[in-house]
Amino acid sequence: MSVDAETRDLVARALAEDLGTGDITAEAVVPGDVIGTATITQKQPGVVFGLEVAAEVFRQAGTDELEPLAAEGRWRDEVPAAVARISGTVQALVAGERTALNFLCHLSGIATFTARFVRAAEGTGVRVLDTRKTIPGLRALEKAAVAAGGGTNHRIGLHDAILIKENHAVLVGGVAEAVRRAREARPEMPVEVECRDLGEIREAIEAGAGRLLLDNMTPSELQEAVAAVRRTSDAVELEASGGITLENVAEIGASGVDDVSIGALTHSAPALDLSMSVE
């Protein structure tokens, strides 16, 4: 199992934050030559993701290679269940334990939360998208966890897609002018516009936007917006965002939008419960 240079650096910084000058408890209590085997156990139903990152943590802590015991990206109901095993000195194992579990529980929580949304929206035809509402420094890993849970990665950052929001439009005198400027500056890029009402929707379409973000609309408002758009174009993509929960995602998906984007996938996913024991 291997990770890229950015993740290796992230792991190194996380370990340094936890270890500081060394694990004084383990160094005082456990002789350095004692060998053990650790097992990581999934204690809640859900989707495990992040074993490669956990493996890098233990590698840098000085253990043997992590042995996966479960497939990532698959929902598992039968718990508790072992998901990985690692051998090495006990000092190295406990040095890596908390950092590895911090990554693994967090990323597995995102994958699991995403999978719940995908299940709840099943049959509506909508894709479940993530957003840029990620923990600084963890965006690539968090978006990978969304994909592992069955979601779809949307914008990676400000550099790879044009999304005209309220502030952009206000600063230049309206949606139409913002779209015009965006298309002129980057004609090769599709343009998405955040719309709050039918007036902005009409203005965005007339200006040539190819995708609309329908912001904080109720299911009935979304149905009305979809009908208005489809009377003029079948090509414009429609994304609903704002206030989407596990309880209402199916109703929102049934409104006819193509996608739902959910910031909670990354900013509010509860950690999946995993633990590690050493023998």
N, C-alpha and C positions, 0 to 999 in steps of 0.2 A: 504494500500500500504506500502511495506516495502523494505528496501535495506540492503545490507550486511555491515559488520563493516568497511570495507575499504572505501565504499562510504559514510558512515556516517562521517568518519574522514575527507574525502575530503571535504564534505559539511561544516563541522565545520571550517576547515581552510579557505575555501572560504568566509564564513560569517565573520570570524574574520578579514580577509583582508579588507573587505568592511566596516564593522561597527567600527572597532577599539575600541575606548572607548564609542561609542554610536552614534546614529543618532541625531545629535544636532539640525538639522532642524525640524524633526518631533517632538522631545521633546519640542522644543520651540513653535511650532505652533499648534499642535494637542494635546488636553488633553488625558492622558493615558487611560481613561475609555471609549472613544468613540469607538463604535463597527461599523464595516463596512463589506461589502461583495465585494470581488474582482473577476473579470472575466478576464481570459486569452483568448485572441482572436488570431486566426490564420488569417493573412492578405494576405498571398501568397498561391497559390496552392502548394501542396507538401505533405510530409509524416511527421506527428508529432511523435516524440519519445523523451522520457526523463521525462514523467510525474511523475514517481516514484522518480526521483531525485529532481524534483521541489517540490514534496510533502514533501520530507525530509528537504528541505530548509525551507519551511514554518513551519514544525513541530518544527525545532530547533529555528526558530524565535519566536515561541510561539502562532501560530494560531491554529484554528481547522483543522480537516483533510481535505485535498484537495479532491474535488469531480470531477472525470473525466467526461467530457461531450462528448468525442470523442474517438474512438478506435485508439490505436497506431498502426503503421505499415501499415496503409491504405492510399492510395493516395486520396487526397481531392481537388477537383477543385472549389467547391462552397464556396467561401470566400468573405467577412470576415465571420468567424464562431467561436463560442465559443468552447473552448477545455477543460476548467477547471474552477471550481469555488472554492473559499476559503473564509471562514469567520473568524473574530477575531477582536482584537483591530486594529484600523487603524495604530497605531505605529508599531505593529508587521507585518502587511501586507506590509507596505512600506519598512520595514527593510529587508524583504525577497525578495522584488520585483526584484531588479537588479540581484542578485545572481541566483535566480530561472530562470529568463529569459536568463541569460548568458548560463547556462547549456542547457536550453530547445531550444533556438535558434540554438546553435551550434550543438547539437545532432540531432535535426530535420533537420538541413542543411545537415548533413552527410547522414541521411536516405533518404532524398529527392534526393541528388546527386547520391547516389547509385541506387535508383529506376530509375533515368533517364538512367544510363548506362545499367541497366538490360533491360529496355524497348528498348533501341537502339540496344542491342545485341539479342533481341528476334528472334527466328527462326534459329539461328546459332548453338545452342546446347552448347555453351560455358558457363562455370560458371564465374561469376564476383567475383574475390578475392580481399581482402584487403591486406595490407602490415604492416610492423612495423613502417611506417612513421606516427607516432602518436604524439600528444602532451604529453610530459612526465607527468605521473600521471593519464592520462585520457584514457590509452589504452583500458582497459576493457569496459568502457562506449562507447568509439568510435567504437570498434568492435561490441558491441551490437547494436549500431545504424546502422552499415553496414548490419547486419543480418536483422534488422527491415525493411530495404529498399530492401530486397530481395537478397543481396549479400551473399557471403560465407566467413567465417573467415578462414584465412590461418594460417601461423605461429603466435602463440601468442608471442613468444620470442625466444631467442637463445637456450632455454632449451628443446624445444619440437619437434624439427625437425632439420635434417641435411641439410644444403644448402651450398655447396662448391662454393665459388665465386672466382673471378679473383685473389684477394689477397692471398687466401688460396693456390690456385694452383701454383702461382708464387713462394711462399715461400718454397714449397717442391719439385719443379722441374717439375710440370705439373699436368694436370687433372688426368691422370691415377694413379699417385702416391697418390694424395689427396684422390681419391675414395678408393684405396686400404687401406689406413690408416683409413679412416672413417669406412669402413666395418669391419675391424679388431677390431677397438676399440668399436664399437657399432653395432654388427651384427644383433641386433633385430630392428634396426631403418632403415627405407627406406632412400635412399640417393638421393638427388637432386643436379644437377650440373648446374651452370650458363654457357651457351655456347654462343659464339659470331659468330661462323662460322661452316662450315661443318666439318672441321678438328677436332674441339673440340667436336662436336656432336659424331663423329665416335669414338673418343678416350673415351668419357664418356660411351657410350654404350658398347664398348668392355671391359671396366673396370667393368661393372656391375651396373651402375647407373640405377635406376628405374624411374627417373623423370628428365626432362630437363627443365631448364628455358631459353627460347630463348630470348636473351636480345637485345633490340633496333634493331630489324629486320623489314624491310619493309614487306608489305603484300606479295609481290612476293618472297622475301627471305624466308618468313615463309612457303609459299607453297612448295618451293624447300626443305626446311629443313624437313617438314612433310613427303614429298614423300620419302626422303632419309631414314628417321627413319622407316617408315612403310614398306619399302622394307626388313627390317631386323627384325622388331618387332611390334606387335600390342599391346603389354603389356606396353611399355614405355609411361608414361604420359607426355604430352607436355603443357608447360605454356608459354604464350607470355607476355612480360613485357617491358615497356619503350615506351614513346611517344604515349600512347593510349588515345584517346580523344572520345568525344561523336560522332564526325564526322567520325572517322575511325574504331570504335570498331566493327561494323558489318562486315566490310571488313576483319579485322583481325580475327574475329571469324569464318568467312567463309573459312579461310585458312586451317582448319582442326585441329587446336590446341584444347586441351581439356578445357583450362582455360585461362583467361586473368587476370593479377594482376595489380592493379591500385593504386599507392600511392596517387593520387589526391583525392581519396574517402575521405581520412582523413586529408591530409595536405592542401588541397585547396578547400574544399567544402564551398560555400558561406552560411552564416547563413540564416535560414528561418525567415521571418519577423513575429514575434509575439509581442503582447503588452499586458499590464495589466491596467485595469481601476478599480477604487474603488468607491463604492457608499455607 
